[in-house]
Amino acid sequence: MNNKLFVGNLAYQTSDAELQELFAEHGAVNSVQVAKDRETGRSRGFAFVEMGTQSEAEAAIKALNGREVRGRQISVVVSQPKPRTGGGGGGGGRGR
């Protein structure tokens, strides 16, 4: 397990600072990043939080997954690496 957590179902008004404070109750927080729409700058309703250690990440999941924050029941899970999509191998050969 890694220390990076995915936090979903956030109210659009939730800030990085608010999440920092919430997660700091369960250990050291290395970083917080609320995902924002590139064009509007508005929150996309999810964030990534990196905890200091694996045990702190586990404690945050246990304490915060399903907790109500700003009227929404948040989801806190281990962040999975983004799957790599197969990039064009070209396939420029001619069938014989």
C-alpha positions in Angstrom: 0.0 0.0 0.0 1.2 3.5 -0.7 0.5 6.6 1.3 -1.4 8.5 -1.4 -5.2 8.6 -0.9 -8.0 9.4 -3.2 -10.8 11.4 -1.6 -14.1 11.4 -3.5 -17.5 12.9 -3.2 -16.3 16.2 -1.9 -18.4 19.3 -1.8 -17.2 21.7 -4.5 -16.4 24.3 -1.8 -13.9 22.0 0.0 -10.4 23.6 0.0 -6.9 22.2 0.2 -6.5 23.8 3.7 -9.7 22.2 5.0 -8.6 18.8 3.9 -5.1 19.4 5.3 -6.7 20.1 8.7 -9.1 17.2 8.5 -6.4 14.6 7.6 -3.8 16.1 10.0 -5.9 14.7 12.9 -4.7 11.3 11.8 -1.0 11.9 11.1 1.5 13.9 9.1 0.1 15.2 5.8 2.8 15.6 3.0 0.5 17.1 0.4 -3.1 17.9 -0.5 -4.4 18.6 -4.0 -8.0 19.3 -4.7 -8.6 18.5 -8.4 -9.8 21.6 -10.4 -11.3 22.0 -13.8 -8.7 23.5 -16.1 -11.0 25.9 -17.8 -13.2 27.1 -14.9 -10.9 26.6 -11.9 -13.8 25.0 -10.1 -13.3 21.9 -7.9 -14.0 18.6 -9.6 -15.3 17.0 -6.4 -12.2 14.9 -5.5 -8.7 15.3 -4.2 -5.5 13.4 -3.5 -3.9 13.5 0.0 -0.5 12.0 0.7 0.1 11.0 4.3 3.5 10.7 5.9 3.4 6.9 6.5 1.4 3.9 5.5 0.0 3.5 9.0 -1.1 7.1 9.0 -2.8 6.5 5.7 -4.6 3.5 7.1 -5.7 5.4 10.1 -7.1 8.2 7.9 -9.0 5.7 5.8 -10.5 4.0 8.9 -11.5 7.3 10.5 -12.7 9.3 7.5 -14.1 6.9 4.9 -17.9 7.5 5.0 -17.6 10.5 7.2 -19.9 13.5 6.5 -18.0 16.6 5.4 -19.9 19.7 4.3 -23.1 17.6 4.0 -21.5 14.9 1.8 -20.4 11.4 2.7 -16.8 11.3 1.5 -15.0 8.3 0.2 -11.3 7.8 1.2 -9.4 4.9 -0.4 -5.8 4.2 -1.5 -5.0 5.9 -4.7 -4.4 3.5 -7.6 -1.9 4.4 -10.3 -3.4 5.8 -13.4 -3.6 2.9 -15.9 -1.4 3.4 -18.9 -3.2 3.2 -22.2 -1.5 1.4 -25.1 0.2 4.1 -27.1 0.2 3.6 -30.9 2.7 1.0 -31.7 2.5 2.2 -35.3 2.0 -1.2 -36.9 3.4 0.2 -40.1 4.2 -3.2 -41.5 2.6 -4.5 -44.7 0.6 -7.7 -44.4 2.0 -10.4 -46.7 
